Amino acid sequence: MSILARIGNIAARYSKVRSRYLTERTVRSLPFEIQKDIGWPDVMTKCLPHGCQAGGR
């Protein structure tokens, strides 16, 4: 793997992580009732980046 390919992979990974962070920040800024309506707390407990947790499979 060339150095440019590695830099491209790092940039793509950074972009994905940053996008997820911004999405989480936006959703968490919504009122709790709306978060509950869209199922946000359940999604967060089921599929965390390091694997599924809290009863989610």
GROMACS elastic network, one bead per residue, 0.5 to 0.9 nm:
[ bonds ]
;  ai    aj funct       b0    kb
    1     4     6  0.82569   500
    1     5     6  0.62824   500
    1     6     6  0.68443   500
    2     5     6  0.52577   500
    2     6     6  0.64199   500
    2     7     6  0.87729   500
    3     6     6  0.50697   500
    3     7     6  0.61880   500
    3     8     6  0.85584   500
    4     7     6  0.50654   500
    4     8     6  0.60961   500
    4     9     6  0.86033   500
    5     9     6  0.61786   500
    5    10     6  0.86622   500
    6     9     6  0.50227   500
    6    10     6  0.61927   500
    6    11     6  0.85576   500
    7    10     6  0.50817   500
    7    11     6  0.61013   500
    7    12     6  0.85669   500
    8    11     6  0.50806   500
    8    12     6  0.61153   500
    8    13     6  0.85761   500
    9    12     6  0.51037   500
    9    13     6  0.61169   500
    9    14     6  0.85246   500
   10    13     6  0.51247   500
   10    14     6  0.60737   500
   10    15     6  0.85516   500
   11    14     6  0.50667   500
   11    15     6  0.61109   500
   11    16     6  0.86576   500
   12    15     6  0.50708   500
   12    16     6  0.62426   500
   12    17     6  0.87041   500
   13    16     6  0.51426   500
   13    17     6  0.62204   500
   13    18     6  0.85443   500
   14    17     6  0.51929   500
   14    18     6  0.60135   500
   14    19     6  0.84916   500
   15    18     6  0.51496   500
   15    19     6  0.60655   500
   15    20     6  0.86229   500
   16    19     6  0.51815   500
   16    20     6  0.62755   500
   16    21     6  0.86764   500
   17    20     6  0.51536   500
   17    21     6  0.61767   500
   17    22     6  0.86987   500
   18    21     6  0.50160   500
   18    22     6  0.61766   500
   18    23     6  0.85714   500
   19    22     6  0.51949   500
   19    23     6  0.61624   500
   19    24     6  0.86238   500
   20    23     6  0.50866   500
   20    24     6  0.61177   500
   20    25     6  0.85345   500
   21    24     6  0.51623   500
   21    25     6  0.61030   500
   21    26     6  0.85917   500
   22    25     6  0.50534   500
   22    26     6  0.61151   500
   22    27     6  0.86289   500
   23    26     6  0.51251   500
   23    27     6  0.61605   500
   23    28     6  0.84795   500
   24    27     6  0.51954   500
   24    28     6  0.59316   500
   24    29     6  0.85060   500
   25    28     6  0.51710   500
   25    29     6  0.62386   500
   26    29     6  0.52489   500
   26    30     6  0.69336   500
   27    30     6  0.53879   500
   27    31     6  0.86366   500
   27    34     6  0.89028   500
   27    35     6  0.69054   500
   27    40     6  0.78499   500
   28    31     6  0.76806   500
   28    32     6  0.79549   500
   28    35     6  0.73661   500
   28    40     6  0.86208   500
   29    32     6  0.85438   500
   30    33     6  0.82258   500
   30    34     6  0.64649   500
   30    35     6  0.64867   500
   31    34     6  0.55219   500
   31    35     6  0.64649   500
   31    36     6  0.88014   500
   32    36     6  0.60905   500
   32    37     6  0.85848   500
   33    36     6  0.50770   500
   33    37     6  0.62146   500
   33    38     6  0.88504   500
   34    38     6  0.63374   500
   34    39     6  0.85199   500
   34    40     6  0.86869   500
   35    38     6  0.53826   500
   35    39     6  0.61581   500
   35    40     6  0.51831   500
   35    41     6  0.69751   500
   36    40     6  0.59838   500
   36    41     6  0.66103   500
   36    42     6  0.82414   500
   37    40     6  0.77553   500
   38    41     6  0.87330   500
   39    42     6  0.55388   500
   39    43     6  0.62904   500
   39    44     6  0.88503   500
   40    43     6  0.51895   500
   40    44     6  0.62675   500
   40    45     6  0.88095   500
   41    44     6  0.52083   500
   41    45     6  0.63645   500
   41    46     6  0.87527   500
   42    45     6  0.52982   500
   42    46     6  0.62287   500
   42    47     6  0.88099   500
   42    56     6  0.88553   500
   43    46     6  0.52103   500
   43    47     6  0.61827   500
   43    48     6  0.83605   500
   43    56     6  0.87183   500
   44    47     6  0.57906   500
   44    48     6  0.61158   500
   44    53     6  0.88200   500
   45    48     6  0.67053   500
   45    52     6  0.76223   500
   45    53     6  0.58946   500
   45    54     6  0.57075   500
   45    55     6  0.81166   500
   45    56     6  0.74057   500
   46    51     6  0.83219   500
   46    52     6  0.52048   500
   46    53     6  0.50906   500
   46    54     6  0.59313   500
   46    55     6  0.66706   500
   46    57     6  0.71568   500
   47    50     6  0.80563   500
   47    51     6  0.60653   500
   47    53     6  0.64292   500
   47    54     6  0.88708   500
   47    56     6  0.70017   500
   47    57     6  0.82083   500
   48    51     6  0.54027   500
   48    52     6  0.57825   500
   48    53     6  0.69510   500
   49    52     6  0.79499   500
   50    53     6  0.89547   500
   52    55     6  0.78089   500
   52    56     6  0.57487   500
   52    57     6  0.59590   500
   53    56     6  0.56721   500
   53    57     6  0.75323   500
   54    57     6  0.87135   500
